[in-house]
Amino acid sequence: MNAKRTVRGYALAGFAGLLMEDQVAPKACGHTRNRRVLPRADAVARVKAACDERDEGRGGDLVIFARSDARSAESLEEALWRVQAFADAGADALFIDALRSREEMEAFCKVAPGVPKMANMLEGGGSTPICTPKELEDMGFKVVAYPLSLLACTVRAMENTLREIRDDGYPDENTMPSFEELKNTVGFPEYYVDEARYDTTHNAHVPRIPRE
């Protein structure tokens, strides 16, 4: 019932899809240790409930991704069994996290032919081999995630900038956007337009917003 209610809420809010997984709470990255998963029957029932809400609910159509962390928690065989059961329950797409070899990835892609599979290219040293988009396509994957790229690059940039401030007293501006570029990126020109629109003093300046 919680799964159906969750799917209903996101569908009514206009979301295009939802990823349902079989981890127990508290959820964590599948590439970390001590993962635990729900019993088979509960995991399949959760996906079935989500798919029933997709088909019967008032929120309209949305994509149900079904994910298993059983590779880390139990075994490859258990993970393969689960994603086949998720497909039989009506999942639109499938995902096994933390697969450990190309052979395991290929075995996953052979399950439930015709149901799209997602690969997770965890950057920087995860369990799954890093493959090119063409290699993944050749294996049979249709979707790929790069979950840490932006976060990891942001962390490294912060570290470098803090080091420059500590050592040199000021960061290297060549690695930064200008203040004007930063304001444009976060939407200040649009804010200024709204500020002028609702200004009761009639003194607000309306900037010209460049259009590409």
C-alpha positions in Angstrom: 0.0 0.0 0.0 2.9 2.4 0.7 4.3 1.6 -2.7 1.0 2.4 -4.4 0.6 5.6 -2.5 4.1 6.7 -3.3 3.7 6.1 -7.0 0.3 7.8 -7.0 1.8 10.9 -5.4 4.6 11.2 -7.8 2.4 10.5 -10.8 -0.1 13.2 -9.8 2.8 15.6 -9.3 3.8 15.1 -13.0 6.9 12.9 -12.6 7.8 10.8 -15.6 9.2 7.8 -13.8 10.1 6.2 -10.5 12.8 3.7 -9.4 11.5 1.0 -7.0 14.2 -1.0 -5.2 14.4 -4.0 -2.9 16.8 -2.6 -0.2 15.7 -2.4 3.4 15.8 0.9 5.2 18.1 2.7 5.7 18.9 2.8 2.0 22.5 3.2 0.9 24.6 3.0 -2.2 24.7 -0.5 -3.6 28.5 -0.3 -3.9 29.0 0.0 -0.2 29.2 -2.9 2.3 26.5 -4.6 4.4 23.7 -4.2 2.0 20.4 -6.0 2.9 17.4 -6.7 0.8 13.8 -7.5 1.4 12.6 -11.1 1.1 11.7 -12.2 -2.4 8.0 -12.1 -2.0 8.0 -8.6 -0.5 10.3 -7.2 -3.1 8.2 -8.5 -6.0 5.0 -7.4 -4.3 6.4 -3.9 -4.0 7.1 -3.7 -7.7 3.7 -5.3 -8.6 1.9 -2.6 -6.5 3.8 0.1 -8.2 2.9 -1.3 -11.6 -0.7 -1.7 -10.6 -0.9 2.0 -9.6 0.7 2.9 -12.9 -2.0 1.0 -14.8 -5.0 1.7 -12.6 -4.3 5.0 -10.9 -5.5 8.5 -11.6 -2.0 9.9 -12.1 -1.5 8.9 -15.7 1.3 6.9 -17.2 4.8 6.8 -15.8 7.8 4.5 -16.1 8.6 2.0 -13.3 12.2 1.1 -13.0 12.7 -1.9 -10.8 16.1 -2.2 -9.1 17.7 -5.0 -7.1 20.7 -4.8 -4.8 20.7 -8.5 -4.3 24.1 -8.8 -6.1 25.8 -7.1 -3.1 23.5 -8.5 -0.5 23.2 -12.1 -1.6 24.4 -13.4 -5.1 24.3 -12.8 -8.8 21.9 -15.7 -9.2 19.5 -14.1 -6.7 19.7 -10.7 -8.4 19.0 -12.3 -11.8 16.0 -14.2 -10.4 14.6 -11.0 -8.9 14.8 -8.8 -12.0 13.1 -11.5 -14.0 10.3 -11.6 -11.4 10.2 -7.8 -11.5 9.7 -7.9 -15.3 7.0 -10.5 -14.9 5.3 -8.2 -12.4 5.2 -5.5 -15.1 8.3 -3.3 -14.6 9.1 -1.1 -17.6 12.9 -1.2 -17.1 15.4 -3.1 -14.9 18.5 -2.4 -13.0 20.9 -4.5 -10.9 23.4 -2.4 -9.0 27.0 -3.3 -8.3 27.5 -5.9 -11.0 31.2 -7.0 -10.7 32.3 -8.0 -14.2 31.4 -7.6 -17.9 30.3 -11.3 -17.8 27.8 -10.4 -15.1 26.6 -7.4 -17.0 26.1 -9.5 -20.1 24.2 -12.1 -18.1 21.9 -9.4 -16.8 21.1 -8.2 -20.3 20.0 -11.7 -21.3 17.2 -11.6 -18.6 13.7 -10.6 -19.8 14.6 -9.8 -23.4 12.7 -6.7 -24.6 12.7 -5.0 -21.2 15.3 -2.1 -21.2 18.2 -2.5 -18.8 20.2 0.3 -17.0 23.9 0.3 -16.3 25.5 2.3 -13.5 29.0 3.6 -14.2 30.0 4.5 -10.7 33.0 6.8 -11.2 36.3 6.5 -9.3 36.4 2.9 -8.2 33.0 1.2 -7.8 32.3 -2.5 -8.2 31.2 -2.3 -11.8 33.7 -2.1 -14.7 33.6 1.2 -16.5 32.6 0.8 -20.1 32.0 3.1 -23.0 28.5 3.9 -24.2 29.1 1.8 -27.3 30.3 -1.2 -25.2 27.2 -0.9 -23.0 25.0 -0.7 -26.1 26.6 -3.8 -27.6 25.9 -5.7 -24.3 22.3 -4.7 -24.5 21.9 -1.8 -22.1 19.5 1.0 -23.1 20.2 3.5 -20.2 23.3 4.5 -18.4 23.8 6.5 -15.2 26.9 8.5 -14.2 25.9 9.1 -10.6 28.9 10.8 -9.1 30.4 12.9 -12.0 29.0 16.3 -11.0 29.3 15.7 -7.2 32.9 14.4 -7.4 34.0 17.2 -9.7 32.4 19.7 -7.4 34.2 18.3 -4.4 37.5 18.4 -6.1 37.0 22.0 -7.3 36.1 23.0 -3.8 39.2 21.3 -2.4 41.4 23.0 -5.0 39.9 26.4 -4.4 40.2 26.2 -0.6 43.8 25.1 -1.0 44.5 28.2 -3.2 42.9 30.5 -0.7 45.0 28.9 2.1 48.3 29.0 0.2 47.9 32.1 -2.0 45.3 34.1 -0.3 43.0 34.2 -3.4 41.6 31.6 -5.8 42.7 31.3 -9.4 40.0 33.3 -11.3 40.8 31.4 -14.5 39.0 28.4 -13.0 35.9 30.4 -12.1 33.1 32.0 -14.0 32.9 35.8 -13.9 30.4 37.3 -11.5 28.2 38.3 -14.5 28.4 34.8 -15.9 27.4 33.4 -12.5 24.5 35.7 -12.2 23.2 34.8 -15.6 23.6 31.1 -14.8 21.5 31.2 -11.6 18.8 33.5 -13.3 19.4 37.0 -11.9 18.3 38.7 -15.1 14.9 37.1 -14.9 14.7 38.0 -11.2 15.4 41.6 -12.1 12.5 41.6 -14.6 10.1 40.3 -11.9 11.5 42.8 -9.5 10.7 45.7 -11.9 7.3 44.2 -12.7 6.1 44.3 -9.1 8.0 47.3 -7.9 5.6 49.9 -6.4 8.1 52.7 -6.5 8.6 52.5 -10.3 12.3 53.0 -9.8 13.5 49.4 -10.5 15.8 49.0 -13.5 14.7 46.5 -16.1 17.8 44.9 -17.7 18.1 43.7 -21.2 18.3 39.9 -21.2 20.4 38.5 -24.0 18.7 35.8 -25.9 20.7 33.1 -27.7 
